[in-house]
Amino acid sequence: MNLESLRDYCLKLPAVTEELPFGPDTLVFKVKGKVFLLTSLDAPKFGFNAKCDPEKAVELREKYPDVLPGYHMNKKHWNTVNVTGSIPSELLFEWVRDSYELVGKSLPKKEQAALSL
């Protein structure tokens, strides 16, 4: 996974937009206006923040050294994932999808239905 493949994956998900609300260095992906993923455009190492079920977040942090509590985020609900090659890309994309679905399921029922969640 790299920034371009992450961006392509996110933008293929239904109702996703990308924005730079925190300035030119942080790319934010939203589903129906709610943030589900952030990534730095100028960090020396590539990684991203993704929302996660609190219990699963702890499990992932214990299992993978490159998964940390969410940097500048609610550490109970967000993980920072450093993309170093130690975690297979398929798993990283699965976590992105999990974040998208978790945020999508917090939307009103009518909006959830439009996303097929």
C-alpha positions in Angstrom: 0.0 0.0 0.0 1.1 3.5 -0.7 -0.7 6.9 -0.7 -1.9 6.6 -4.2 -3.4 3.1 -3.7 -5.0 4.2 -0.4 -6.5 7.3 -2.1 -7.8 5.2 -5.0 -9.4 2.6 -2.7 -11.1 5.3 -0.5 -12.5 7.2 -3.5 -14.0 4.0 -4.9 -16.2 3.6 -1.8 -19.7 5.0 -2.1 -20.3 8.6 -1.0 -16.6 9.3 -0.2 -15.1 12.7 -0.5 -11.5 13.9 0.1 -10.7 17.2 1.7 -7.9 19.2 3.3 -9.8 20.8 6.3 -6.7 20.9 8.5 -4.4 22.5 6.0 -2.4 21.3 3.0 -0.6 18.5 4.8 -3.4 16.3 6.0 -5.7 14.5 3.6 -9.0 13.6 5.1 -11.6 11.1 3.7 -15.2 11.4 4.7 -18.3 9.4 4.1 -21.4 11.6 3.9 -19.4 14.4 5.7 -18.0 12.2 8.5 -14.3 11.5 8.8 -13.3 7.8 8.5 -9.6 8.2 7.5 -6.8 10.7 7.7 -3.3 10.6 6.3 -0.3 13.0 6.3 1.0 14.3 3.0 4.3 15.4 4.4 5.3 12.9 7.1 8.6 11.1 6.6 6.8 7.8 7.0 3.6 6.8 5.4 0.7 5.9 7.6 -3.0 6.7 8.3 -5.5 7.1 11.1 -8.6 4.9 10.9 -11.6 4.5 13.2 -11.8 1.1 14.8 -14.1 -0.8 17.2 -12.5 -0.2 20.7 -12.0 -3.9 21.5 -10.5 -4.6 18.1 -8.3 -1.5 18.3 -6.6 -2.9 21.5 -6.2 -6.4 19.8 -4.6 -4.9 16.7 -2.2 -2.8 18.9 -1.2 -5.9 20.8 -0.7 -8.0 17.7 1.0 -5.4 15.4 3.8 -3.1 16.5 3.0 -0.7 13.6 -0.6 -0.2 15.0 -0.6 2.5 17.7 -3.3 4.6 19.5 -4.6 7.2 17.2 -2.3 10.2 17.0 -4.2 13.4 17.7 -7.4 11.3 17.9 -9.6 9.7 20.5 -7.3 6.8 21.3 -10.2 4.5 22.3 -11.7 4.7 18.8 -8.9 5.5 16.5 -5.6 3.7 15.5 -2.6 5.1 13.7 -1.2 2.6 11.3 2.4 2.9 10.1 2.7 1.4 6.7 6.1 -0.3 6.7 5.4 -3.5 4.8 5.1 -5.6 8.0 1.3 -5.8 7.6 -0.1 -7.1 4.3 -1.8 -4.6 2.1 -5.0 -6.7 2.0 -5.3 -6.4 5.7 -4.7 -2.6 5.6 -7.4 -2.2 3.0 -9.7 -4.3 5.2 -9.1 -1.9 8.1 -9.9 1.0 5.9 -13.1 -0.6 4.9 -13.9 -1.4 8.5 -13.4 2.3 9.4 -15.6 3.3 6.5 -18.4 0.9 7.6 -18.1 1.9 11.3 -18.5 5.5 10.5 -21.2 4.8 7.9 -23.2 2.8 10.5 -23.3 5.9 12.7 -25.2 7.8 10.0 -29.0 8.1 9.9 -30.8 4.9 8.7 -31.8 6.5 5.4 -28.2 7.4 4.6 -26.9 4.0 5.7 -29.4 2.4 3.2 -27.9 4.5 0.4 -24.5 3.1 1.2 -25.8 -0.5 1.4 -24.5 -1.0 4.9 
